[in-house]
Amino acid sequence: MNLDNVIRLAPGKGLRDRAAIMSALKGSRRLLMIVSAPGLKILNRIQGIEAGDALLVELGRTIINAAPAGATVGRLAGAKLSVACSASKRDQALSILGELSDSISLYTNASIPVHIGAVWSEDAIEPGEMIEAAMMALDDARSNGAQGSELAEVGTVHKDDMRIAREALDAIRAGAASVAMQPVVDAQTPGRVMFHDALIRLTRPNGDLVCAGEFMPALEKLGVTSEADIAVLNMAASDLADDPSLRASVNVAATSLARPGWRTAFLNFADRAPEAAERLIVEVSEDAALSDISAATELFMQLRVRGVSLALDDFDTGRTSCQHLRDFRFDMLKIDGGFISGIDQSPDNQILVSALTGIGRQFDMMVIAEYVETAQEARVLRNLGVDGFQGYLFGKPTLIWDKGQSSNRVNA
């Protein structure tokens, strides 16, 4: 593809090479946006190289004109164009990304989807790592709709984070993900399972299982959790449809909550198996619920209409106000495990859990204690009025690799 025409469109502001992009990413509070139009290859085959070049020129012109003052606009590889600039705050980065996305939507061929992967770093990190993070955000944007953008917020990123995140995403895309079910039991009758929590697991090429704690923090740090969340939803949906006695919960992160990919996956499931959808519980964290209240409210309404229960995960005395609890009307809250561990030896945590349980009662929510590992902890929590327990004392996450065979289970 010939980019000389793009360069000539804006004398003095033309496309720079990769070295210039790398140089522009040095320092703190940097924003990198990578723009890709994967449909160009199809356009080239159907209409010829000239049509692809014309669209690329159009896209290049739009990016150059929409880029903020002082930005470095360049070409990374193939048909991927990039914008590197400064952004003092995350909100400013989101604003710049939104303006670029809007400009592309307005001024380029609407029949060819364009995706933007972006990364903003408050700290100074290696330019190569920023590019890798933006490429992962670009992959995430592609997985979440025909056209769209994705911003990954990066603090201090280490090469291990990049490697772990890339390996996890590759495994998910290769179909090497599964869910392990951990029981949540009735506090008064621990032998009665109220529902199961679906937890993602990955399988390495050598057959070893990888728990979520080994890769989800890296995905969260890079803001690319949506593929994992969609995978868990799809696998839990399959189990719910196959087993009419199963009730299961899935987590959705803040970075997935407002994106079309997760919502589309849910709606496809609910339309295909409405009875099974009624046995689904969706868990969101406080940060997820509050990161975009309007988007959360809209999604929660869609879930409730289809009979889905809502749970507030890792609840503590943090950001969620009583007003938000009242407005969102969660069916369940799960108390953060930090308050549960060793609660039998901690009068302070007993007071806090009692208060949190009282809040749950006030808003007619079921209260679940996470990470219950000893009989002493369970006894104290039962006396405090907790409704349910989740933890190794009552069952480890179990991978069922042959449905219907209770003997074919392995702790995972």
Order of alpha helices (4+ residues) and beta strands (2+ residues): alpha-alpha-beta-alpha-alpha-beta-beta-alpha-beta-alpha-beta-alpha-beta-beta-beta-alpha-alpha-beta-alpha-alpha-alpha-beta-alpha-alpha-beta-alpha-beta-alpha-beta-alpha-beta-beta-beta
